[in-house]
Amino acid sequence: MRIENNYDVLIVGAGVAGLNCALHLPKNRRVLIICKDMPDKSDSYLAQGGICRLQGRDDFDSYFSDTMRAGHSENNPAAVRCMIESSEEIVDELVSLGVDFARNPDGSLATTREGGHSKNRICFHEDCTGKEITATLLKRVTELENVRIVPQITMLDIVESGNCCYGIIARDNLSGETAAIYANYVVMACGGIGGIFSHSTNFRLLTGDGIAICLNHGVAVDNINYVQIHPTTLYTKNQAGRSFLISESVRGEGAVLLDKNFHRFTDELQPRDVVTAAIYKQMQKDGTDFVWLDMRPIPKEEIEEHFPSILEKCREEGYDPLKEPIPVVPAQHYFMGGIRSDLDGRTTMSRLYAVGETCCNGVHGANRLASNSLLESLLFSKRAALDMAKIWSPIDKKDAEYAASKLDFSKYSDYKQLLEEYKQTVKKAIKEAENVKPHFGST
Ligand SMILES: Cc1cc2nc3c(=O)[nH]c(=O)nc-3n(C[C@H](O)[C@H](O)[C@H](O)COP(=O)(O)OP(=O)(O)OC[C@H]3O[C@@H](n4cnc5c(N)ncnc54)[C@H](O)[C@@H]3O)c2cc1C
């Protein structure tokens, strides 16, 4: 193995949640971050629209009610409050780490708007905010002597006994070796589940492995069928691979949705699930595979400055948003459910934390409000790091080795088959939950 078999904290995932957790752990702790592929292959890199920041105390009630309304009031109000109250601190921390957000002429942070928000409160960097934030965090983490990031290592299982987590079973994807790695604390920061859907904006490698592993080990999982469908991804004849997102801030800045006769058919700034339902209804009525999104109400200079990547991608596909509407279709986008975690990232298993999109702390309720996800991932991963530092205690190495000795390593020999089984485990759990409690967003 390229890695040692013992760490203080083992973080599974190198997106914003995993990286920010590592940044806030005490510098005297040895930390390992692993990821399935390279660190830039995370959904965090793909985030376009931005990150919410409270716009002064007067904005609190409005931001709170926008988040609750989008989430159909199934949100955990304490988690929502905690997130909103910390949003200024989190964005300011990013700025101090070197994240270059768009600025107003007076130097203050510029803000944009997306569906479900009653006012502008989203900080952004062009239309690639996620890349700007994640690349900055990655740079800062690689400067830390106590943290090691090792790409191309996949978590295949956890080492567990008596509802206590002692580490993970990891596979080195370069050599094919499999081994147990022990840690005092394991943090699941392994993102969403888009890879189990045929049409998704997510990286295909995000197949909910952490969710399946938790289900297999009796760790509580909540709202597993709460899957968000984004209303607008670019429609192409070849729909294989990752769907390209057309950020909601495009509609926030004035783009409109049109039917096959180029007539508007809905209010574009409603929450995502409502706009998605309106698009599906219109597609059915029109007998089409897509609807049109017209960006021409946005000034040309604004499109070029704020949405350069979207402009480039549309042109690559043969559409010029400055001159014509572009075809869009909904696709799976986000997972509101996940491993049950409290406001400090603790799961129902001792020494196991879950943060970021893979966890469910109830912030998003039944439907996530746009641009709340980076914020949520950053805040609760920081809180998890601070919590670990506070309650720190080492595992008993003998207990850990005993737990690993009970594992049947032969079940890890067929990697592809195992990951396929994990996909099926998640799909089955979604289906079963849907039977108990139907969710409008699921597919
Ligand atoms: C196209 C797109 C646009 C978005 N735009 C926005 C936006 O504007 N604002 C916003 O707030 N949110 C946005 N989001 C959502 C947001 O980007 C994600 O929810 C957030 O980045 C999740 O971060 P994360 O760290 O939890 O997971 P990710 O960034 O997805 O990272 C997951 C990590 O886990 C690793 N991993 C997974 N399984 C394993 C395993 N078995 N073993 C080892 N490693 C594993 C992966 O390799 C990866 O490193 C967008 C999402 C997409 C897809």
The ligand as an SDF file (V2000), in Angstrom:
LIG
                    3D

 53 58  0  0  0  0  0  0  0  0999 V2000
  -22.8410   20.6240  -11.5710 C   0  0  0  0  0  0  0  0  0  0  0  0
  -23.0300   20.9790  -10.1180 C   0  0  0  0  0  0  0  0  0  0  0  0
  -23.2090   22.2980   -9.7590 C   0  0  0  0  0  0  0  0  0  0  0  0
  -23.3760   22.6480   -8.4100 C   0  0  0  0  0  0  0  0  0  0  0  0
  -23.5040   23.9690   -8.0690 N   0  0  0  0  0  0  0  0  0  0  0  0
  -23.5790   24.2930   -6.7470 C   0  0  0  0  0  0  0  0  0  0  0  0
  -23.6040   25.6610   -6.3440 C   0  0  0  0  0  0  0  0  0  0  0  0
  -23.5220   26.5750   -7.1760 O   0  0  0  0  0  0  0  0  0  0  0  0
  -23.6740   25.9470   -5.0160 N   0  0  0  0  0  0  0  0  0  0  0  0
  -23.7460   24.9630   -4.0580 C   0  0  0  0  0  0  0  0  0  0  0  0
  -23.8400   25.2920   -2.8650 O   0  0  0  0  0  0  0  0  0  0  0  0
  -23.7200   23.6670   -4.4250 N   0  0  0  0  0  0  0  0  0  0  0  0
  -23.6270   23.2980   -5.7270 C   0  0  0  0  0  0  0  0  0  0  0  0
  -23.5600   21.9930   -6.0850 N   0  0  0  0  0  0  0  0  0  0  0  0
  -23.5550   20.9630   -5.0210 C   0  0  0  0  0  0  0  0  0  0  0  0
  -22.1840   20.9210   -4.3590 C   0  0  0  0  0  0  0  0  0  0  0  0
  -21.1630   21.0860   -5.3290 O   0  0  0  0  0  0  0  0  0  0  0  0
  -21.9660   19.5960   -3.6490 C   0  0  0  0  0  0  0  0  0  0  0  0
  -23.0830   19.2500   -2.8960 O   0  0  0  0  0  0  0  0  0  0  0  0
  -20.7790   19.6920   -2.6930 C   0  0  0  0  0  0  0  0  0  0  0  0
  -19.6510   20.1740   -3.3880 O   0  0  0  0  0  0  0  0  0  0  0  0
  -20.5040   18.3440   -2.0790 C   0  0  0  0  0  0  0  0  0  0  0  0
  -19.2270   18.3560   -1.4950 O   0  0  0  0  0  0  0  0  0  0  0  0
  -18.6890   17.0600   -0.7940 P   0  0  0  0  0  0  0  0  0  0  0  0
  -17.3390   17.3920   -0.3120 O   0  0  0  0  0  0  0  0  0  0  0  0
  -19.6910   16.5440    0.1460 O   0  0  0  0  0  0  0  0  0  0  0  0
  -18.6130   15.9670   -1.9940 O   0  0  0  0  0  0  0  0  0  0  0  0
  -17.7810   15.9600   -3.3370 P   0  0  0  0  0  0  0  0  0  0  0  0
  -17.2160   17.2690   -3.6650 O   0  0  0  0  0  0  0  0  0  0  0  0
  -18.6070   15.3040   -4.3760 O   0  0  0  0  0  0  0  0  0  0  0  0
  -16.5500   14.9850   -2.9960 O   0  0  0  0  0  0  0  0  0  0  0  0
  -16.7530   13.6140   -2.7860 C   0  0  0  0  0  0  0  0  0  0  0  0
  -15.3990   12.9400   -2.6020 C   0  0  0  0  0  0  0  0  0  0  0  0
  -15.5950   11.6270   -2.0990 O   0  0  0  0  0  0  0  0  0  0  0  0
  -14.7450   10.7250   -2.7900 C   0  0  0  0  0  0  0  0  0  0  0  0
  -15.3060    9.3740   -2.6920 N   0  0  0  0  0  0  0  0  0  0  0  0
  -16.5590    8.9540   -2.9530 C   0  0  0  0  0  0  0  0  0  0  0  0
  -16.6860    7.6480   -2.7050 N   0  0  0  0  0  0  0  0  0  0  0  0
  -15.4760    7.2240   -2.2660 C   0  0  0  0  0  0  0  0  0  0  0  0
  -14.9530    5.9710   -1.8680 C   0  0  0  0  0  0  0  0  0  0  0  0
  -15.7000    4.8560   -1.8420 N   0  0  0  0  0  0  0  0  0  0  0  0
  -13.6490    5.9050   -1.5020 N   0  0  0  0  0  0  0  0  0  0  0  0
  -12.8430    7.0150   -1.5160 C   0  0  0  0  0  0  0  0  0  0  0  0
  -13.2990    8.2140   -1.8860 N   0  0  0  0  0  0  0  0  0  0  0  0
  -14.5970    8.3150   -2.2510 C   0  0  0  0  0  0  0  0  0  0  0  0
  -14.6670   11.2750   -4.1820 C   0  0  0  0  0  0  0  0  0  0  0  0
  -13.5510   10.7540   -4.8670 O   0  0  0  0  0  0  0  0  0  0  0  0
  -14.5870   12.7760   -3.8900 C   0  0  0  0  0  0  0  0  0  0  0  0
  -13.2480   13.1310   -3.6240 O   0  0  0  0  0  0  0  0  0  0  0  0
  -23.4030   21.6240   -7.4300 C   0  0  0  0  0  0  0  0  0  0  0  0
  -23.2390   20.2970   -7.8020 C   0  0  0  0  0  0  0  0  0  0  0  0
  -23.0450   19.9600   -9.1350 C   0  0  0  0  0  0  0  0  0  0  0  0
  -22.8740   18.5290   -9.4970 C   0  0  0  0  0  0  0  0  0  0  0  0
  1  2  1  0
  2  3  1  0
  2 52  2  0
  3  4  2  0
  4  5  1  0
  4 50  1  0
  5  6  2  0
  6  7  1  0
  6 13  1  0
  7  8  2  0
  7  9  1  0
  9 10  1  0
 10 11  2  0
 10 12  1  0
 12 13  2  0
 13 14  1  0
 14 15  1  0
 14 50  1  0
 15 16  1  0
 16 17  1  0
 16 18  1  0
 18 19  1  0
 18 20  1  0
 20 21  1  0
 20 22  1  0
 22 23  1  0
 23 24  1  0
 24 25  2  0
 24 26  1  0
 24 27  1  0
 27 28  1  0
 28 29  2  0
 28 30  1  0
 28 31  1  0
 31 32  1  0
 32 33  1  0
 33 34  1  0
 33 48  1  0
 34 35  1  0
 35 36  1  0
 35 46  1  0
 36 37  1  0
 36 45  1  0
 37 38  2  0
 38 39  1  0
 39 40  1  0
 39 45  2  0
 40 41  1  0
 40 42  2  0
 42 43  1  0
 43 44  2  0
 44 45  1  0
 46 47  1  0
 46 48  1  0
 48 49  1  0
 50 51  2  0
 51 52  1  0
 52 53  1  0
M  END
$$$$
